[in-house]
Amino acid sequence: MQPVPSKHELAYREIRERIIDGRFGPGKRLVLSSLARELDVSPVPVREAIRRLEAEGLVHFERNVGARVAMLQDDEWEQLVRMLALLDGYAFAAAVTRVSPEDLQEARGYNAQLREAAAAGPVDHALVMALHRRFHRALYRRCGNRYVIESLDGIWDRIDASRVLVTLYPALRLATAVNEHDGLLERLARGEDDAATLEACAREHNLNAIRAIRSAAGN
């Protein structure tokens, strides 16, 4: 029997979910008293939850303002994607000896849904980013290093919360990304490439998001 979550844990989960899915967008002020009333708890578990979210980088405190949903400034989103590319590349290469046919089939299913979304329109941006994240996690979760997995999960949380790629990725990268996904899956299925080649291919796939966004902005 699973233990009943504490009020702090429930408040944390609810606020975190709203940040990740965009209901609490970047810069939104998080008023403890209002959240406490809404969640039907005292301000104490809400304060604890927000402090925990601050430690994760999803919330920051401003003097004379209080807690706000964190925002990515200027090129911070690019730094985040570069870190994603670095870790995802490592995890992709490490997964080659551990990934199963079922894992590959699961990833293919997510990519098929992404291809359908690209062909449909208007594109559901939130769905696209969720499927893109699931595709990558189906593979990097097999890397054999739980610290890398936790780090990648955390980076994806911050990317989702920032809303930067949610608004830009589908229009600028979706059609090309699904083809690149097919190529990555084919490399894993063949199992013929060395680790350095696999890592470089996965890293370049992630970095292409930066290139597409910068190119569209004229940078």
C-alpha positions as a Markdown table, in Angstrom:
| # | Residue | x | y | z |
|---|---|---|---|---|
| 1 | Met | 0.0 | 0.0 | 0.0 |
| 2 | Gln | 1.4 | 3.3 | -1.1 |
| 3 | Pro | 1.8 | 5.9 | 1.7 |
| 4 | Val | -0.4 | 9.0 | 1.5 |
| 5 | Pro | 1.5 | 12.0 | 0.2 |
| 6 | Ser | 2.1 | 14.8 | 2.6 |
| 7 | Lys | 0.5 | 18.2 | 2.0 |
| 8 | His | 3.9 | 19.6 | 1.1 |
| 9 | Glu | 4.3 | 16.8 | -1.5 |
| 10 | Leu | 0.9 | 17.4 | -3.0 |
| 11 | Ala | 1.4 | 21.1 | -3.2 |
| 12 | Tyr | 4.8 | 20.5 | -4.8 |
| 13 | Arg | 3.4 | 18.1 | -7.4 |
| 14 | Glu | 0.5 | 20.4 | -8.3 |
| 15 | Ile | 2.6 | 23.6 | -8.6 |
| 16 | Arg | 5.3 | 21.8 | -10.5 |
| 17 | Glu | 2.9 | 20.3 | -13.0 |
| 18 | Arg | 1.4 | 23.8 | -13.7 |
| 19 | Ile | 4.8 | 25.2 | -14.4 |
| 20 | Ile | 5.9 | 22.3 | -16.7 |
| 21 | Asp | 2.7 | 22.3 | -18.7 |
| 22 | Gly | 2.6 | 26.1 | -19.1 |
| 23 | Arg | -0.4 | 27.0 | -17.0 |
| 24 | Phe | 2.0 | 29.0 | -14.8 |
| 25 | Gly | 4.1 | 30.7 | -17.5 |
| 26 | Pro | 7.6 | 32.2 | -17.2 |
| 27 | Gly | 7.6 | 35.2 | -14.9 |
| 28 | Lys | 4.3 | 34.4 | -13.2 |
| 29 | Arg | 4.2 | 35.5 | -9.6 |
| 30 | Leu | 3.5 | 32.7 | -7.2 |
| 31 | Val | 1.6 | 34.2 | -4.2 |
| 32 | Leu | 1.8 | 31.9 | -1.3 |
| 33 | Ser | -1.5 | 32.9 | 0.3 |
| 34 | Ser | -3.4 | 32.6 | -3.0 |
| 35 | Leu | -1.9 | 29.2 | -3.8 |
| 36 | Ala | -2.6 | 28.0 | -0.2 |
| 37 | Arg | -6.3 | 28.9 | -0.5 |
| 38 | Glu | -6.5 | 27.3 | -4.0 |
| 39 | Leu | -4.9 | 24.1 | -2.9 |
| 40 | Asp | -6.7 | 24.1 | 0.5 |
| 41 | Val | -3.6 | 24.0 | 2.6 |
| 42 | Ser | -1.8 | 26.3 | 4.9 |
| 43 | Pro | 1.0 | 28.6 | 3.5 |
| 44 | Val | 3.7 | 26.4 | 5.1 |
| 45 | Pro | 3.6 | 23.4 | 2.7 |
| 46 | Val | 3.3 | 25.9 | -0.3 |
| 47 | Arg | 6.4 | 27.7 | 0.9 |
| 48 | Glu | 8.3 | 24.4 | 1.3 |
| 49 | Ala | 7.1 | 23.3 | -2.2 |
| 50 | Ile | 8.3 | 26.6 | -3.8 |
| 51 | Arg | 11.7 | 26.4 | -2.1 |
| 52 | Arg | 12.0 | 22.9 | -3.5 |
| 53 | Leu | 11.1 | 24.2 | -7.0 |
| 54 | Glu | 13.7 | 27.0 | -6.6 |
| 55 | Ala | 16.3 | 24.3 | -5.9 |
| 56 | Glu | 15.3 | 22.7 | -9.2 |
| 57 | Gly | 15.7 | 26.0 | -11.1 |
| 58 | Leu | 12.0 | 26.2 | -11.9 |
| 59 | Val | 11.3 | 29.2 | -9.6 |
| 60 | His | 13.4 | 32.1 | -8.5 |
| 61 | Phe | 12.9 | 34.8 | -5.8 |
| 62 | Glu | 13.1 | 38.5 | -6.5 |
| 63 | Arg | 13.6 | 41.1 | -3.8 |
| 64 | Asn | 10.4 | 43.0 | -3.0 |
| 65 | Val | 8.5 | 40.7 | -5.4 |
| 66 | Gly | 8.7 | 37.2 | -4.1 |
| 67 | Ala | 8.6 | 33.9 | -6.0 |
| 68 | Arg | 8.2 | 33.9 | -9.8 |
| 69 | Val | 8.3 | 31.1 | -12.3 |
| 70 | Ala | 11.9 | 31.2 | -13.7 |
| 71 | Met | 12.5 | 32.8 | -17.0 |
| 72 | Leu | 15.4 | 32.1 | -19.4 |
| 73 | Gln | 17.2 | 35.2 | -20.3 |
| 74 | Asp | 18.7 | 36.0 | -23.7 |
| 75 | Asp | 20.9 | 33.0 | -24.6 |
| 76 | Glu | 20.2 | 30.9 | -21.5 |
| 77 | Trp | 17.9 | 28.7 | -23.5 |
| 78 | Glu | 20.7 | 28.0 | -25.9 |
| 79 | Gln | 23.1 | 27.0 | -23.0 |
| 80 | Leu | 20.4 | 24.7 | -21.8 |
| 81 | Val | 20.0 | 23.0 | -25.1 |
| 82 | Arg | 23.8 | 22.7 | -25.5 |
| 83 | Met | 23.8 | 20.9 | -22.1 |
| 84 | Leu | 21.0 | 18.7 | -23.3 |
| 85 | Ala | 22.9 | 17.8 | -26.5 |
| 86 | Leu | 26.0 | 16.9 | -24.5 |
| 87 | Leu | 24.3 | 14.6 | -22.1 |
| 88 | Asp | 21.8 | 13.1 | -24.6 |
| 89 | Gly | 24.7 | 12.3 | -26.9 |
| 90 | Tyr | 26.5 | 10.4 | -24.2 |
| 91 | Ala | 23.3 | 8.6 | -23.1 |
| 92 | Phe | 22.4 | 7.7 | -26.7 |
| 93 | Ala | 25.8 | 6.1 | -27.3 |
| 94 | Ala | 25.7 | 4.3 | -23.9 |
| 95 | Ala | 22.2 | 2.9 | -24.6 |
| 96 | Val | 23.3 | 1.0 | -27.7 |
| 97 | Thr | 24.2 | -2.2 | -25.8 |
| 98 | Arg | 21.1 | -1.9 | -23.5 |
| 99 | Val | 18.3 | -0.8 | -25.7 |
| 100 | Ser | 15.8 | -3.5 | -26.6 |
| 101 | Pro | 13.6 | -4.1 | -29.7 |
| 102 | Glu | 10.7 | -3.0 | -27.6 |
| 103 | Asp | 12.4 | 0.2 | -26.7 |
| 104 | Leu | 13.0 | 0.9 | -30.3 |
| 105 | Gln | 9.4 | 0.1 | -31.2 |
| 106 | Glu | 8.2 | 2.5 | -28.5 |
| 107 | Ala | 10.4 | 5.3 | -29.8 |
| 108 | Arg | 9.2 | 4.6 | -33.4 |
| 109 | Gly | 5.7 | 4.9 | -32.2 |
| 110 | Tyr | 6.4 | 8.4 | -30.7 |
| 111 | Asn | 8.1 | 9.5 | -33.9 |
| 112 | Ala | 5.2 | 8.3 | -36.0 |
| 113 | Gln | 2.9 | 10.4 | -33.9 |
| 114 | Leu | 5.2 | 13.4 | -34.4 |
| 115 | Arg | 5.2 | 12.8 | -38.2 |
| 116 | Glu | 1.4 | 12.8 | -38.1 |
| 117 | Ala | 1.4 | 16.0 | -36.1 |
| 118 | Ala | 3.7 | 17.6 | -38.7 |
| 119 | Ala | 1.4 | 16.6 | -41.5 |
| 120 | Ala | -1.9 | 17.6 | -39.8 |
| 121 | Gly | -2.1 | 21.2 | -38.7 |
| 122 | Pro | -2.6 | 23.4 | -37.0 |
| 123 | Val | 0.1 | 21.9 | -34.8 |
| 124 | Asp | -0.5 | 21.2 | -31.2 |
| 125 | His | 2.7 | 22.6 | -29.8 |
| 126 | Ala | 2.4 | 21.2 | -26.3 |
| 127 | Leu | 1.7 | 17.7 | -27.8 |
| 128 | Val | 4.6 | 17.9 | -30.1 |
| 129 | Met | 7.0 | 18.8 | -27.3 |
| 130 | Ala | 5.6 | 16.0 | -25.1 |
| 131 | Leu | 6.1 | 13.4 | -27.8 |
| 132 | His | 9.6 | 14.7 | -28.6 |
| 133 | Arg | 10.5 | 14.4 | -25.0 |
| 134 | Arg | 9.1 | 10.9 | -24.8 |
| 135 | Phe | 11.0 | 9.8 | -27.9 |
| 136 | His | 14.3 | 10.9 | -26.4 |
| 137 | Arg | 13.6 | 9.4 | -23.0 |
| 138 | Ala | 12.6 | 6.1 | -24.4 |
| 139 | Leu | 16.3 | 5.9 | -25.5 |
| 140 | Tyr | 18.3 | 7.8 | -22.9 |
| 141 | Arg | 16.7 | 5.9 | -20.0 |
| 142 | Arg | 18.6 | 2.9 | -21.2 |
| 143 | Cys | 22.0 | 4.5 | -20.8 |
| 144 | Gly | 22.8 | 2.7 | -17.5 |
| 145 | Asn | 23.6 | 5.9 | -15.5 |
| 146 | Arg | 20.8 | 7.1 | -13.3 |
| 147 | Tyr | 22.6 | 10.4 | -12.6 |
| 148 | Val | 22.6 | 11.2 | -16.4 |
| 149 | Ile | 18.9 | 10.2 | -16.6 |
| 150 | Glu | 18.0 | 12.5 | -13.7 |
| 151 | Ser | 20.0 | 15.3 | -15.2 |
| 152 | Leu | 18.3 | 14.9 | -18.6 |
| 153 | Asp | 14.9 | 14.8 | -16.9 |
| 154 | Gly | 15.7 | 18.0 | -15.1 |
| 155 | Ile | 16.9 | 19.8 | -18.2 |
| 156 | Trp | 13.8 | 18.8 | -20.1 |
| 157 | Asp | 11.7 | 20.1 | -17.2 |
| 158 | Arg | 13.4 | 23.5 | -17.5 |
| 159 | Ile | 13.1 | 23.5 | -21.3 |
| 160 | Asp | 9.3 | 22.8 | -21.0 |
| 161 | Ala | 8.9 | 25.4 | -18.2 |
| 162 | Ser | 10.7 | 28.1 | -20.2 |
| 163 | Arg | 8.2 | 27.7 | -23.1 |
| 164 | Val | 10.9 | 28.9 | -25.6 |
| 165 | Leu | 11.1 | 25.7 | -27.6 |
| 166 | Val | 7.4 | 25.0 | -27.1 |
| 167 | Thr | 6.6 | 28.1 | -29.2 |
| 168 | Leu | 9.4 | 27.8 | -31.7 |
| 169 | Tyr | 10.4 | 24.1 | -32.2 |
| 170 | Pro | 7.2 | 22.8 | -34.0 |
| 171 | Ala | 7.3 | 25.4 | -36.7 |
| 172 | Leu | 11.1 | 25.4 | -37.3 |
| 173 | Arg | 12.2 | 21.9 | -36.6 |
| 174 | Leu | 9.5 | 19.3 | -36.5 |
| 175 | Ala | 9.5 | 18.1 | -40.1 |
| 176 | Thr | 13.3 | 17.8 | -40.2 |
| 177 | Ala | 13.6 | 16.3 | -36.7 |
| 178 | Val | 11.3 | 13.3 | -37.4 |
| 179 | Asn | 13.6 | 12.3 | -40.2 |
| 180 | Glu | 16.7 | 12.7 | -38.0 |
| 181 | His | 14.9 | 10.5 | -35.4 |
| 182 | Asp | 14.5 | 7.8 | -38.0 |
| 183 | Gly | 18.2 | 8.0 | -38.7 |
| 184 | Leu | 19.1 | 7.7 | -35.0 |
| 185 | Leu | 16.8 | 4.7 | -34.6 |
| 186 | Glu | 18.3 | 3.0 | -37.6 |
| 187 | Arg | 21.8 | 3.5 | -36.2 |
| 188 | Leu | 20.8 | 1.9 | -32.9 |
| 189 | Ala | 19.0 | -1.0 | -34.6 |
| 190 | Arg | 22.1 | -1.8 | -36.8 |
| 191 | Gly | 24.5 | -1.5 | -33.8 |
| 192 | Glu | 27.4 | -1.1 | -36.2 |
| 193 | Asp | 28.6 | 2.4 | -35.3 |
| 194 | Asp | 31.2 | 3.1 | -32.6 |
| 195 | Ala | 30.3 | 5.1 | -29.5 |
| 196 | Ala | 32.0 | 8.3 | -30.8 |
| 197 | Thr | 29.9 | 8.2 | -34.0 |
| 198 | Leu | 26.7 | 7.6 | -32.1 |
| 199 | Glu | 27.4 | 10.3 | -29.6 |
| 200 | Ala | 28.2 | 12.8 | -32.3 |
| 201 | Cys | 25.0 | 12.0 | -34.3 |
| 202 | Ala | 22.8 | 12.4 | -31.3 |
| 203 | Arg | 24.5 | 15.6 | -30.2 |
| 204 | Glu | 24.2 | 17.2 | -33.6 |
| 205 | His | 20.5 | 16.3 | -33.8 |
| 206 | Asn | 20.0 | 18.3 | -30.6 |
| 207 | Leu | 22.2 | 21.2 | -31.7 |
| 208 | Asn | 20.2 | 21.5 | -34.9 |
| 209 | Ala | 17.4 | 23.0 | -32.8 |
| 210 | Ile | 19.6 | 25.9 | -31.9 |
| 211 | Arg | 20.8 | 26.3 | -35.5 |
| 212 | Ala | 17.2 | 26.4 | -36.8 |
| 213 | Ile | 16.0 | 29.0 | -34.3 |
| 214 | Arg | 19.1 | 31.2 | -34.7 |
| 215 | Ser | 18.8 | 31.0 | -38.5 |
| 216 | Ala | 15.1 | 32.0 | -38.4 |
| 217 | Ala | 16.0 | 35.0 | -36.2 |
| 218 | Gly | 18.8 | 36.0 | -38.7 |
| 219 | Asn | 21.6 | 35.2 | -36.3 |
